[in-house]
Amino acid sequence: MGIKLIKISVVYFMIGVLFGLYMSMTHDYSFTPVHVHINLLGWTALTLAGIIYHLFPAVAATKLAKAHFWLHNIGLPLMMVGLIVLISGNEGIIPVIAAGGVLTTLAVLLFGYNVLTKLKAE
């Protein structure tokens, strides 16, 4: 689970950096919120979660960890694609952004609950 999250986080990192490069080359920074969210919630948060799951296999072996994994990796792309569409001018996509945001937030809360309740000193 941990290694899988770290590898997925690297994909988010590459996407985030490519957004940054695109904005820099075009001098159009309207996608900054997408760039920031992909780097923070995709790269940083999932890398740290992956490291925690790798170092503490008992935390990774829970149903909470599996739910965190799937909710985060469904919610974040939904939210980011929705945000791209919104920034491009289609306000009808707001419910998709909200759904992705709720899934991602739920994922983070499950991760936090999992760590707080299952992580024990050896």
Secondary structure, 3 states (H helix, E strand, C coil): CHHHHHHHHHHHHHHHHHHHHHHHHHCCCCCHHHHHHHHHHHHHHHHHHHHHHHHCHHHHCCHHHHHHHHHHHHHHHHHHHHHHHHHCCCHHHHHHHHHHHHHHHHHHHHHHHHHHHHCCCC
